[in-house]
């Protein structure tokens, strides 16, 4: 009798352990389905020689994106944290201007926007953001002032969004807001870490793609180039 009782208790204990393992596995599976997705995006270097012989190098490094589950719990909301570093090197001292940001599209393939240095998007998506400024990347609107706001896009729309929001004096001493960061040196860098990119209103797939508009001015030449990163899905 005692032996049978011990065996019975042991069987119940094993069964209970299996149930706990099964529940834990189910919880882990549910948690992993809602986990953040980490994307490491490729670095890139573009080298050019300006008409006056100045050599410039534009490098993008440490680009990454963390795609987070929607806080709103609906497919209309997307969220991501984005990071990257741009370094511009000139063979001679120059005025260097860096404007970095992202092209964000709802049911629009942003792979066709750009594609290389000096390339410009060919697809126009107007009326995305009320009061938006003209975009240097094409005819679709752009907005600026940091990514910590929320973009609202309907299917078939795209917008270029700038990271920086800099307040500085214009040529007449009045304060102005700009999306560019200016340097006067032979090597300039602009980096950002875990900037929040939030998108609402997009019922279909959404993509994003980094870009940087670089302007280099020497005593003899004024050149602007645009470089693009690899497109990635934000859900």
Steps between C-alpha positions, in 0.01 A plus 500: 500500500774748593693429181190551287419825678850635441486406130163669463626822660810489277280464188286796607816706558636420154167583339489832688852587384407426139199730528715780638751454216218507243355822646844662514570404138167650393575824684850519351358438154244776548765738631739437211224571251463848646871565552696785346670428169862620472631591156867570432524692175807514273760775519586696188773731373471732199808680368494789255743751352358851464573716193770694690681176591366474857443138597207424728401178671152439644468202735196361678575258786325334795161522333240290676128489568300339779145429385267491800149354529224756470415664831154562361455128439372557147664462157443873442781589743873430451799594710876478451819631656763599245872576532786586264813712461605709199860609455605740226872545427642765267856522368494873574319717751143558388157599619315173548126472549333174601125439494410143600162334505272225373262446213191329641237347273167326553444230236771673296831329425761750613767297321417709194567825684860586428735209452831681515688825529342788306190293423157646572168322553274491199173428681296795628269448796346841580277617785652283773563755770317832527742789473790275403807660347618418147719191497854514363460134406217533253151637478344317793474700826754507779466575867768569756564557864607165638346157464333499840169606345251269330463485124151445364493337156224348292569220249692621196665792681862570587687773683862592566563566867807679636670408827640834615322814607759776543430857603751755376524859378456576133705751301299785655530379860146363529453156654390224264435126512695275268542128446869534409812494717787720379875456547815668372774241514662213309305230688143527625274241658134487591361209700171412666402214728160340562298776339131413513321446171124454541249452223122502522216460253681256268278199440744324266872422505739779590865556411770744600836593350773724638650785300741787546522820298862621509610844381869582471615856424857603435633830368454372145209257498161437660386138470201312643470121498239263640574152628249228589494201734339161458117491520350305789152397606332654803207260486 
